[in-house]
Amino acid sequence: MPVKKILVVDDSPTERFFLQELLAKAGYAVITAENGEQAVARARSDSPDLILMDVVMPGLNGFQATRQITRAPETAHIPVFICTTKDQETDKIWGSRQGAKGYLVKPVDGDELIRKIAELG
């Protein structure tokens, strides 16, 4: 299934703007959320084709939100890419255990992100 609509989840307005601009220029429709709770709600209501999920956020963190999204029957089909400054191998393993399909370390390389999205569909 080709990716058309992407949900960007990050508590940093600067990071959301950067990813939104990058993805829009590549032809993707972008919706955003500022935290894990909004991410879970938007995944259910907007059914994006992909979610880019920050980890360090107030309230429900990205790992917790990813787990909720990937384990709920109505959203389990949506791939999640963790997009974070946390670059330890244990973080990558933990992200994968929560159901993440990809892991990108900030600052995100735009070309790498676009390539990984293209590989999905």
ZADO-1210 file (C-alpha; in nm, 4 decimals, padded with zeros to 6 digits):
<atoms>
<atom x="00.0000" y="00.0000" z="00.0000" code="MET" pos="1"/>
<atom x="00.1601" y="00.3301" z="-00.0999" code="PRO" pos="2"/>
<atom x="00.2060" y="00.5857" z="00.1767" code="VAL" pos="3"/>
<atom x="00.0055" y="00.9024" z="00.1161" code="LYS" pos="4"/>
<atom x="-00.0887" y="01.0413" z="00.4592" code="LYS" pos="5"/>
<atom x="00.1670" y="01.0649" z="00.7409" code="ILE" pos="6"/>
<atom x="00.1074" y="01.1528" z="01.1063" code="LEU" pos="7"/>
<atom x="00.4027" y="01.3407" z="01.2595" code="VAL" pos="8"/>
<atom x="00.4099" y="01.3217" z="01.6405" code="VAL" pos="9"/>
<atom x="00.6511" y="01.5506" z="01.8264" code="ASP" pos="10"/>
<atom x="00.6204" y="01.7905" z="02.1195" code="ASP" pos="11"/>
<atom x="00.8691" y="02.0288" z="01.9533" code="SER" pos="12"/>
<atom x="00.6984" y="02.2774" z="01.7165" code="PRO" pos="13"/>
<atom x="01.0311" y="02.3200" z="01.5342" code="THR" pos="14"/>
<atom x="01.0683" y="01.9468" z="01.4737" code="GLU" pos="15"/>
<atom x="00.7039" y="01.9117" z="01.3623" code="ARG" pos="16"/>
<atom x="00.7486" y="02.2006" z="01.1187" code="PHE" pos="17"/>
<atom x="01.0748" y="02.0574" z="00.9788" code="PHE" pos="18"/>
<atom x="00.9223" y="01.7137" z="00.9169" code="LEU" pos="19"/>
<atom x="00.5961" y="01.8595" z="00.7850" code="GLN" pos="20"/>
<atom x="00.7827" y="02.0744" z="00.5294" code="GLU" pos="21"/>
<atom x="01.0143" y="01.7894" z="00.4266" code="LEU" pos="22"/>
<atom x="00.7272" y="01.5451" z="00.3757" code="LEU" pos="23"/>
<atom x="00.4964" y="01.7964" z="00.2041" code="ALA" pos="24"/>
<atom x="00.7714" y="01.8803" z="-00.0478" code="LYS" pos="25"/>
<atom x="00.7996" y="01.5071" z="-00.1185" code="ALA" pos="26"/>
<atom x="00.4269" y="01.4945" z="-00.1969" code="GLY" pos="27"/>
<atom x="00.2844" y="01.3500" z="00.1245" code="TYR" pos="28"/>
<atom x="-00.0228" y="01.4759" z="00.3094" code="ALA" pos="29"/>
<atom x="00.0851" y="01.5496" z="00.6667" code="VAL" pos="30"/>
<atom x="-00.1151" y="01.5688" z="00.9882" code="ILE" pos="31"/>
<atom x="00.0401" y="01.6349" z="01.3285" code="THR" pos="32"/>
<atom x="00.0067" y="01.5592" z="01.6976" code="ALA" pos="33"/>
<atom x="00.1905" y="01.7183" z="01.9911" code="GLU" pos="34"/>
<atom x="00.1953" y="01.4206" z="02.2296" code="ASN" pos="35"/>
<atom x="00.1261" y="01.0511" z="02.2696" code="GLY" pos="36"/>
<atom x="-00.2380" y="01.0926" z="02.3674" code="GLU" pos="37"/>
<atom x="-00.3099" y="01.2988" z="02.0544" code="GLN" pos="38"/>
<atom x="-00.1161" y="01.0464" z="01.8450" code="ALA" pos="39"/>
<atom x="-00.3352" y="00.7571" z="01.9583" code="VAL" pos="40"/>
<atom x="-00.6523" y="00.9608" z="01.8980" code="ALA" pos="41"/>
<atom x="-00.5406" y="01.0797" z="01.5518" code="ARG" pos="42"/>
<atom x="-00.4324" y="00.7288" z="01.4517" code="ALA" pos="43"/>
<atom x="-00.7887" y="00.6152" z="01.5239" code="ARG" pos="44"/>
<atom x="-00.9703" y="00.9125" z="01.3706" code="SER" pos="45"/>
<atom x="-00.7511" y="00.9868" z="01.0658" code="ASP" pos="46"/>
<atom x="-00.6092" y="00.6412" z="00.9854" code="SER" pos="47"/>
<atom x="-00.2725" y="00.7613" z="00.8474" code="PRO" pos="48"/>
<atom x="-00.0584" y="00.5353" z="00.6266" code="ASP" pos="49"/>
<atom x="00.2482" y="00.5929" z="00.8477" code="LEU" pos="50"/>
<atom x="00.3294" y="00.7484" z="01.1853" code="ILE" pos="51"/>
<atom x="00.6584" y="00.9214" z="01.2707" code="LEU" pos="52"/>
<atom x="00.6762" y="00.9068" z="01.6506" code="MET" pos="53"/>
<atom x="00.9018" y="01.1044" z="01.8844" code="ASP" pos="54"/>
<atom x="00.9852" y="00.9273" z="02.2112" code="VAL" pos="55"/>
<atom x="01.0548" y="01.1945" z="02.4727" code="VAL" pos="56"/>
<atom x="00.7232" y="01.3731" z="02.5257" code="MET" pos="57"/>
<atom x="00.5221" y="01.4712" z="02.8343" code="PRO" pos="58"/>
<atom x="00.2416" y="01.2383" z="02.9374" code="GLY" pos="59"/>
<atom x="00.2200" y="00.9299" z="02.7193" code="LEU" pos="60"/>
<atom x="00.5690" y="00.8883" z="02.5714" code="ASN" pos="61"/>
<atom x="00.6387" y="00.7645" z="02.2200" code="GLY" pos="62"/>
<atom x="00.7154" y="00.4078" z="02.3225" code="PHE" pos="63"/>
<atom x="00.3849" y="00.3858" z="02.5146" code="GLN" pos="64"/>
<atom x="00.1869" y="00.5443" z="02.2290" code="ALA" pos="65"/>
<atom x="00.3524" y="00.3128" z="01.9747" code="THR" pos="66"/>
<atom x="00.2591" y="00.0108" z="02.1859" code="ARG" pos="67"/>
<atom x="-00.1047" y="00.1264" z="02.2094" code="GLN" pos="68"/>
<atom x="-00.1286" y="00.1952" z="01.8350" code="ILE" pos="69"/>
<atom x="00.0411" y="-00.1244" z="01.7161" code="THR" pos="70"/>
<atom x="-00.1575" y="-00.3479" z="01.9526" code="ARG" pos="71"/>
<atom x="-00.5066" y="-00.2029" z="01.9026" code="ALA" pos="72"/>
<atom x="-00.7000" y="-00.3940" z="01.6341" code="PRO" pos="73"/>
<atom x="-00.8245" y="-00.0749" z="01.4640" code="GLU" pos="74"/>
<atom x="-00.4742" y="00.0764" z="01.4280" code="THR" pos="75"/>
<atom x="-00.2397" y="-00.2256" z="01.4260" code="ALA" pos="76"/>
<atom x="-00.2032" y="-00.2059" z="01.0457" code="HIS" pos="77"/>
<atom x="-00.0419" y="00.1414" z="01.0628" code="ILE" pos="78"/>
<atom x="00.3393" y="00.1248" z="01.0538" code="PRO" pos="79"/>
<atom x="00.5209" y="00.3391" z="01.3111" code="VAL" pos="80"/>
<atom x="00.8729" y="00.4790" z="01.2714" code="PHE" pos="81"/>
<atom x="01.0348" y="00.5973" z="01.5930" code="ILE" pos="82"/>
<atom x="01.2029" y="00.9335" z="01.5294" code="CYS" pos="83"/>
<atom x="01.4115" y="01.0375" z="01.8327" code="THR" pos="84"/>
<atom x="01.7404" y="01.1609" z="01.9755" code="THR" pos="85"/>
<atom x="01.7672" y="00.8365" z="02.1756" code="LYS" pos="86"/>
<atom x="02.0287" y="00.6423" z="01.9811" code="ASP" pos="87"/>
<atom x="02.1305" y="00.3610" z="02.2140" code="GLN" pos="88"/>
<atom x="02.0968" y="00.0049" z="02.0844" code="GLU" pos="89"/>
<atom x="01.8693" y="-00.0763" z="02.3809" code="THR" pos="90"/>
<atom x="01.6339" y="00.2058" z="02.2720" code="ASP" pos="91"/>
<atom x="01.6176" y="00.0637" z="01.9196" code="LYS" pos="92"/>
<atom x="01.5429" y="-00.2861" z="02.0532" code="ILE" pos="93"/>
<atom x="01.2769" y="-00.1481" z="02.2898" code="TRP" pos="94"/>
<atom x="01.1161" y="00.0470" z="02.0048" code="GLY" pos="95"/>
<atom x="01.1006" y="-00.2684" z="01.7961" code="SER" pos="96"/>
<atom x="00.9429" y="-00.4572" z="02.0865" code="ARG" pos="97"/>
<atom x="00.6714" y="-00.1910" z="02.1061" code="GLN" pos="98"/>
<atom x="00.5863" y="-00.2622" z="01.7423" code="GLY" pos="99"/>
<atom x="00.7881" y="00.0047" z="01.5577" code="ALA" pos="100"/>
<atom x="00.8774" y="-00.0850" z="01.1976" code="LYS" pos="101"/>
<atom x="01.1629" y="00.1649" z="01.1734" code="GLY" pos="102"/>
<atom x="01.3923" y="00.3764" z="01.3898" code="TYR" pos="103"/>
<atom x="01.5475" y="00.7085" z="01.2895" code="LEU" pos="104"/>
<atom x="01.7823" y="00.9162" z="01.5027" code="VAL" pos="105"/>
<atom x="01.7488" y="01.2956" z="01.5082" code="LYS" pos="106"/>
<atom x="01.8564" y="01.5090" z="01.3427" code="PRO" pos="107"/>
<atom x="01.6718" y="01.3177" z="01.0722" code="VAL" pos="108"/>
<atom x="01.8415" y="01.2811" z="00.7355" code="ASP" pos="109"/>
<atom x="01.5658" y="01.3868" z="00.4927" code="GLY" pos="110"/>
<atom x="01.6858" y="01.1655" z="00.2069" code="ASP" pos="111"/>
<atom x="01.7069" y="00.8618" z="00.4347" code="GLU" pos="112"/>
<atom x="01.3554" y="00.9250" z="00.5682" code="LEU" pos="113"/>
<atom x="01.2061" y="00.9603" z="00.2182" code="ILE" pos="114"/>
<atom x="01.3858" y="00.6423" z="00.1091" code="ARG" pos="115"/>
<atom x="01.2559" y="00.4438" z="00.4091" code="LYS" pos="116"/>
<atom x="00.9009" y="00.5646" z="00.3426" code="ILE" pos="117"/>
<atom x="00.9295" y="00.4636" z="-00.0240" code="ALA" pos="118"/>
<atom x="01.0461" y="00.1158" z="00.0835" code="GLU" pos="119"/>
<atom x="00.7177" y="00.0664" z="00.2718" code="LEU" pos="120"/>
<atom x="00.5058" y="00.0723" z="-00.0374" code="GLY" pos="121"/>
</atoms>
